[in-house]
Amino acid sequence: MRFAATISAGSAALLLAATAVAEAPSPPRGNFGGGALVAPPRDILGRGNVIVALRALPLRKLDIEATVRGNCAGGDLSAATKIAQDGSFSVKGTATQEPSPAIKITTTYTLSGRFTSPNEASGTVSATIERSNEGRRTSCRTGRVAFAVRRPVTGVGRPGAPKAARYYGTSSQKTAGGPNRPIVLRVSADGRRISRALFGESVRCSDGRVAIGVEAPRTNIRISSRGIVRDRDRYKITEGETIVSVDDRFTAELGSRGARGTFSLSDRTTDRASGRTIQTCKSGTIRWRASR
């Protein structure tokens, strides 16, 4: 009897182990994108706004890229880590960038999160950003920002944006050897406008340089009854002896399950005195997709 009881207990243990293995979450694969957006009228390029891109690779490897914003500056970070068996991940470190010979930005960050399914994850990021401009230093903090990312696998669904919806996804652009660039959209409480959108972008310039940054369409863009958005923003910036003419376009089709659209960015720098073109930069038409 004692021997039979031992066999029964061992069989139960094997059964439980097999069940645990069967119920273990599948490791995520592919490109995930999203972030977090503060509500208007707070500054879209101020504290609390984040875009995050993840690329889940074989053997639970994970590439991370993000842009975080403080009130004094924005900072970019990139890191590589591994996804734990429970779906969690975390990184911390310091990243330095020099957007111009006179400016240096140092970002000290902590980012952590967890995959809640093979197609979505959420987490938090916090950072201290130090900006040095010809030796003059300022610093600011992002605070602890909660973000979400998705691997956009859903269709659009029923046309029209649900009230206060959030969409998270990726575009067809990517940095060299990194994840596809992220996009995050925030719909107004009444469902009639995209109150905010923010996405990573890159443009190729006539001097052969590739410039990387973040971009936003206009605040509170109207959504049609069919969930369609069309936005074009044209403006000029005077910078010393030059004028930069900007022409940005953004489209979206929003639905109950997801969204899709395009963006294109271009600018032309001319000499103020002669009108001569000094440089042009263009992204071409880029497609994006997002899920709720």
Summary of the structure (lengths in Angstrom):
residues: 292
radius of gyration: 22.6
end to end distance: 56.9
largest distance: 101.1
contacts: 967
relative contact order: 0.15
helix: 9%
strand: 61%
